């Protein structure tokens, strides 16, 4: 996957012009424990006891059994064997800019998601859905509909918090990060969840049926043709993406649950533009175009035909590359907090944003995060100017004010300003 670690289309020139040390594509070995100061890990399992103080929720960890019985493991394996085959991420030809943006968001979900815009038939949906195989495993409370994190109170559902306060034991399991598809025709009740009024009236309990936002907590929410999404659903996504919580108000009953997810959207610009409020919520913006090279087009057609003919054999042929990429992502996630960026580079990033008249500070924050994630993916603990040149067009191009008389691509405007500041 050397191509994925390369530069984006608008930053190719930057990698040639900037003089920086050659980056290693192999993953360096780091000894790192991501546990926080108030969290203690035990090999026997994880449990949490909490007490609520005036200003914060304090967490301590005790030993709890985390084993899943053999029947559940067999069911999990059978479900995996019977699921619809997904095209391998490593088999996708070209579209390096889109693939890089997706990988960086998996490494650091706080980047804020990706908006992928481009011509129809360029593999946008295929690429996003192929990301499922590469997603790492996370610890969740077994049976919890919100994928609650046993170590982070901010990612816990109300029921889990109450169980912790009562001192109850929690069963913790490892599971893959979820990817949830949001269909265009989904109703607001299906997205947000709904309350069973009959059960609430007859039994006097809050019978809440979680929606897609609950399922997407600590995972990925993918919206295909996001520019065609109904405005009221767009508002719901904006509120959840901004606060990290989803609140359902029905018939005098109010229920809230965590909804922290990576928002990935794709669409065709010919079918309409996105509202500026939604566009600004995406951390990165990738543009994809139709491949023009005839030999490359033939290769893509042949690979797709081979996959359609025998999906299992095709996936097996890319198994080694997929596993290598999984290891790179896992290593990058574990070493991300060790990556440093010089103060001088931070100042230059902010200067680029200021001179481009980027509204707000999201552009500065996202560029810093994306550059760190790229350095971690390349196995380094220091961000270089080349890393910034690679990611800054994707972080800023959708935040520039639109000028109807401007014919140059916004990504090129960003990279030109980058040269002025970083020269």
C-alpha positions in Angstrom: 0.0 0.0 0.0 2.8 2.3 -0.7 0.5 4.3 -3.0 -1.8 5.1 -0.1 1.0 6.5 1.9 1.9 8.8 -0.9 0.7 12.3 -1.5 -2.7 13.5 -2.7 -3.2 14.7 -6.3 -2.9 18.4 -5.4 0.2 17.8 -3.2 2.3 15.8 -5.6 4.2 19.0 -6.6 4.8 19.7 -2.9 6.5 16.4 -2.3 9.0 17.2 -5.1 9.7 20.7 -4.1 10.1 20.3 -0.4 13.3 19.0 1.0 12.6 16.7 3.9 14.1 13.5 5.2 13.0 10.3 3.4 10.1 8.8 5.5 10.1 5.2 6.4 7.1 3.2 5.3 7.8 0.4 7.8 6.1 0.6 11.2 8.4 1.4 14.0 7.9 -0.5 17.3 6.7 1.6 20.1 5.9 0.6 23.7 2.8 2.4 24.5 -0.1 2.0 27.0 -3.0 4.2 26.1 -4.6 4.0 29.5 -5.4 7.2 31.3 -4.2 8.2 34.7 -7.6 7.4 36.3 -8.0 4.0 34.6 -6.3 0.8 35.7 -6.0 -2.2 33.4 -6.0 -5.8 34.6 -5.4 -8.8 32.5 -8.3 -10.7 34.0 -10.8 -8.3 32.5 -12.3 -4.9 33.0 -15.0 -3.5 35.3 -15.7 0.0 36.5 -16.8 1.5 39.8 -17.8 5.1 39.6 -18.6 7.9 42.0 -19.9 11.2 41.0 -18.2 14.3 42.4 -19.1 17.9 42.0 -17.4 18.5 38.7 -16.6 15.2 37.1 -17.2 11.5 36.9 -14.4 9.5 38.5 -13.7 6.0 37.2 -11.8 3.1 38.8 -11.3 -0.3 37.3 -11.7 -3.7 38.9 -11.5 -7.3 37.7 -14.5 -8.7 35.8 -14.8 -11.8 33.6 -14.8 -11.0 29.9 -15.0 -14.4 28.3 -17.6 -15.1 25.6 -18.8 -18.6 25.6 -18.1 -21.0 22.7 -21.7 -20.8 21.3 -21.5 -17.1 20.9 -18.1 -17.4 19.2 -19.5 -20.0 16.8 -22.5 -17.7 16.0 -20.1 -14.8 15.4 -17.9 -16.9 13.1 -21.0 -18.2 11.1 -22.3 -14.7 10.7 -19.0 -13.6 9.3 -18.9 -16.5 6.8 -22.4 -15.8 5.6 -22.2 -12.1 5.2 -22.1 -10.4 1.8 -18.5 -10.4 0.4 -16.9 -6.9 0.5 -14.4 -5.7 -2.2 -10.9 -5.6 -0.6 -9.6 -2.1 0.2 -6.1 -3.1 -1.0 -7.5 -4.1 -4.4 -8.8 -0.6 -5.2 -6.8 0.9 -8.0 -6.0 4.6 -7.9 -8.0 7.1 -5.9 -5.2 7.5 -3.5 -6.5 10.8 -2.1 -9.8 9.3 -1.1 -8.1 6.2 0.5 -5.7 8.3 2.4 -8.4 10.5 3.9 -10.4 7.4 5.0 -7.3 5.8 6.6 -6.4 9.0 8.5 -9.9 9.1 10.0 -9.7 5.5 11.1 -6.4 6.3 12.9 -7.8 9.5 14.5 -11.6 9.7 14.6 -11.4 13.2 16.0 -10.4 14.5 12.6 -14.1 14.7 12.0 -15.0 12.5 9.0 -14.6 12.7 5.2 -16.7 14.2 2.4 -16.1 12.4 -0.9 -17.3 14.2 -4.0 -16.8 13.1 -7.6 -18.2 11.7 -10.8 -20.6 8.8 -10.7 -19.0 5.3 -11.1 -15.7 6.2 -9.6 -15.8 3.7 -6.7 -16.8 6.1 -3.9 -19.2 3.7 -2.2 -17.1 0.6 -2.9 -14.1 2.2 -1.3 -16.0 3.3 1.8 -17.6 -0.1 2.3 -14.3 -1.9 1.8 -13.0 0.0 4.9 -15.0 -2.5 7.1 -12.3 -5.2 6.9 -9.6 -2.8 8.1 -11.5 -1.4 11.1 -9.7 -2.3 14.4 -11.4 -3.9 17.4 -12.6 -1.9 20.4 -13.8 -2.8 23.9 -17.5 -2.6 24.5 -19.9 -3.5 27.2 -21.5 -6.8 26.1 -25.2 -6.5 25.1 -25.2 -2.7 25.3 -27.0 -1.2 22.2 -24.8 1.9 22.3 -21.4 0.2 22.1 -20.6 1.8 25.5 -16.9 2.2 26.3 -16.2 0.6 29.7 -13.4 3.1 30.3 -14.9 6.4 29.1 -17.9 7.8 30.9 -18.5 10.2 27.9 -19.2 7.2 25.6 -21.4 5.3 28.1 -25.2 4.8 27.9 -27.3 5.8 30.9 -28.0 2.2 31.8 -24.3 1.3 31.9 -23.6 4.3 34.1 -26.3 3.3 36.5 -25.0 -0.3 36.6 -21.5 1.1 37.5 -22.8 3.3 40.3 -24.6 0.2 41.7 -21.4 -1.7 41.7 -22.6 -4.3 39.2 -20.2 -6.4 37.2 -19.9 -5.6 33.5 -19.0 -8.1 30.8 -16.6 -6.6 28.4 -15.9 -7.9 24.9 -13.8 -7.0 21.8 -15.8 -6.2 18.7 -15.1 -4.6 15.3 -15.9 -0.9 14.9 -19.4 -0.6 13.4 -20.1 0.9 10.0 -23.7 2.0 9.6 -25.3 2.9 6.3 -27.9 5.8 6.5 -30.3 5.3 3.6 -31.8 8.5 2.0 -35.4 7.3 2.7 -34.8 6.7 6.4 -37.4 8.3 8.7 -36.4 10.4 11.7 -37.6 7.8 14.1 -35.4 5.1 12.5 -32.4 7.4 12.6 -32.9 8.8 16.2 -34.8 6.0 17.8 -38.3 5.9 19.0 -40.2 5.5 22.3 -42.8 2.7 22.8 -45.6 4.9 24.1 -47.9 1.9 24.8 -45.3 0.2 27.0 -44.5 3.5 28.7 -48.2 4.0 29.6 -49.0 0.4 30.6 -45.8 -0.5 32.4 -44.6 2.9 33.4 -41.1 2.4 32.0 -39.1 4.3 29.3 -39.2 1.7 26.5 -36.7 3.2 24.1 -36.0 1.5 20.7 -32.5 2.7 19.7 -32.0 4.0 16.1 -29.1 4.1 13.7 -27.3 6.9 15.6 -27.1 4.6 18.6 -25.7 1.8 16.5 -23.1 4.1 15.0 -21.8 5.3 18.4 -18.0 4.8 18.5 -18.2 3.7 14.8 -18.7 5.1 11.3 -21.9 6.6 9.9 -21.9 6.5 6.1 -24.4 8.6 4.0 -24.3 7.9 0.3 -25.6 10.8 -1.9 -25.4 13.0 1.2 -26.3 16.1 -0.9 -29.8 14.6 -1.5 -30.5 14.0 2.2 -33.6 15.6 3.6 -33.0 18.8 5.5 -34.5 17.6 8.8 -32.2 14.6 8.8 -29.3 16.9 8.0 -30.1 18.9 11.1 -30.3 15.8 13.2 -26.8 14.7 12.0 -25.4 18.2 12.7 -26.7 18.2 16.3 -25.3 14.8 17.0 -22.0 15.4 15.3 -21.5 18.6 17.2 -22.5 17.4 20.7 -21.7 13.7 20.5 -25.2 13.0 22.0 -28.6 12.2 20.5 -31.7 13.4 22.4 -35.1 12.0 21.6 -38.2 14.0 22.8 -41.5 12.1 22.4 -44.8 12.6 24.2 -43.3 14.3 27.2 -40.5 11.7 27.5 -36.9 12.7 27.0 -34.1 10.1 26.5 -30.4 10.9 25.6 -27.6 8.5 24.6 -24.0 8.9 23.3 -23.7 9.3 19.5 -20.0 9.8 18.7 -19.3 8.7 15.2 -17.1 9.3 12.1 -19.3 10.9 9.5 -18.5 9.8 6.0 -20.5 11.2 3.1 -20.3 10.8 -0.7 -22.0 12.4 -3.6 -22.0 13.8 -7.1 -21.6 17.6 -7.3 -23.8 17.6 -10.4 -26.8 16.6 -8.3 -26.5 19.6 -6.0 -24.3 21.3 -3.4 -24.2 20.7 0.3 -25.4 23.2 2.8 -22.4 25.1 4.2 -23.3 24.1 7.8 -23.0 20.4 6.9 -20.0 20.8 4.7 -18.1 22.5 7.5 -18.7 19.5 9.8 -16.6 17.2 7.7 -13.0 17.2 8.7 -11.6 16.4 5.3 -12.8 16.7 1.7 -11.6 14.3 -1.0 -12.3 14.8 -4.7 -12.3 11.9 -7.0 -12.4 11.8 -10.8 -12.7 9.3 -13.6 -9.6 7.4 -14.5 -8.4 8.5 -18.0 -5.5 6.1 -18.5 -6.7 3.3 -20.8 -4.4 0.6 -19.3 -5.5 1.5 -15.8 -9.2 1.3 -16.8 -8.6 -2.1 -18.2 -7.0 -3.3 -15.0 -9.9 -2.0 -12.9 -12.4 -3.8 -15.2 -10.5 -7.1 -15.0 -10.1 -6.9 -11.3 -13.8 -6.3 -10.8 -14.7 -9.2 -13.2 -12.4 -11.5 -11.2 -14.1 -10.4 -7.9 -17.6 -11.0 -9.4 -16.6 -14.4 -10.7 -15.2 -15.8 -7.4 -15.3 -13.3 -4.4 -13.7 -15.6 -1.9 -10.7 -16.5 -4.1 -10.3 -12.8 -5.0 -10.3 -11.8 -1.3 -7.8 -14.5 -0.4 -5.4 -13.2 -3.1 -5.3 -9.8 -1.2 -5.3 -11.3 2.3 -1.6 -10.6 2.9 -1.9 -6.9 1.8 -5.0 -6.5 3.9 -3.4 -7.9 7.0 -0.3 -5.7 6.5 -2.5 -2.6 6.2 -4.4 -3.7 9.4 -1.2 -3.9 11.3 -0.2 -0.4 10.1 -3.5 1.1 11.2 -3.3 -0.7 14.6 0.3 0.5 15.2 -0.6 4.1 14.1 -3.5 4.2 16.5 -1.4 3.1 19.4 1.5 5.5 18.7 -0.6 8.5 17.6 -0.3 10.3 21.0 3.5 10.1 20.7 3.6 12.1 17.5 4.9 15.7 17.9 4.5 18.7 15.7 6.9 21.7 16.0 5.5 25.0 17.2 6.9 26.7 14.1 4.9 24.3 11.8 1.8 25.0 13.8 2.2 28.7 13.3 2.7 28.3 9.6 -0.5 26.1 9.3 -2.5 28.9 11.1 -0.9 31.5 8.9 -2.1 29.6 5.8 -5.6 29.4 7.2 -5.6 33.1 8.1 -4.4 34.3 4.7 -7.0 32.1 2.9 -9.7 33.7 5.1 -10.9 30.4 6.4 -13.8 30.9 8.8 -13.4 29.6 12.3 -10.6 27.4 13.7 -11.7 24.0 12.5 -9.3 24.2 9.6 -6.3 24.7 11.9 -7.4 21.9 14.3 -8.1 19.4 11.5 -4.9 20.0 9.6 -2.8 19.5 12.8 -4.6 16.2 13.6 -4.4 14.9 10.0 -0.7 15.7 9.7 -0.1 13.8 13.0 -2.2 10.8 11.8 -0.2 10.7 8.5 3.1 10.7 10.4 1.9 7.9 12.6 0.8 5.9 9.6 4.3 6.3 8.1 5.8 5.1 11.4 7.3 8.4 12.5 6.9 10.4 15.7 7.6 13.8 14.2 5.5 15.7 11.6 7.3 17.1 8.6 6.4 19.8 6.1 5.8 17.1 3.6 3.1 15.6 5.8 1.3 18.9 6.0 1.6 19.5 2.2 -0.1 16.1 1.7 -3.1 16.7 3.9 -3.7 20.5 3.9 -5.6 20.7 0.6 -8.1 18.1 1.9 -8.5 19.9 5.2 -9.1 23.4 3.8 -10.5 23.2 0.2 -14.1 22.9 1.4 -13.8 25.7 3.9 -12.8 28.5 1.4 -15.4 31.1 0.5 -16.9 30.4 -2.9 -15.9 32.9 -5.7 -18.1 32.4 -8.8 -15.5 34.1 -10.9 -12.7 31.9 -9.7 -11.8 29.1 -12.2 -8.9 27.5 -10.4 -9.6 24.5 -8.2 -9.8 25.4 -4.4 -7.2 22.6 -3.6 -4.7 24.3 -5.9 -5.3 27.6 -4.2 -4.5 26.0 -0.8 -1.3 24.4 -2.1 -0.2 27.7 -3.7 -0.6 29.5 -0.4 1.2 26.7 1.4 4.2 27.3 -0.8 4.2 31.0 0.0 4.1 30.4 3.7 6.4 27.4 4.0 9.0 28.5 1.5 
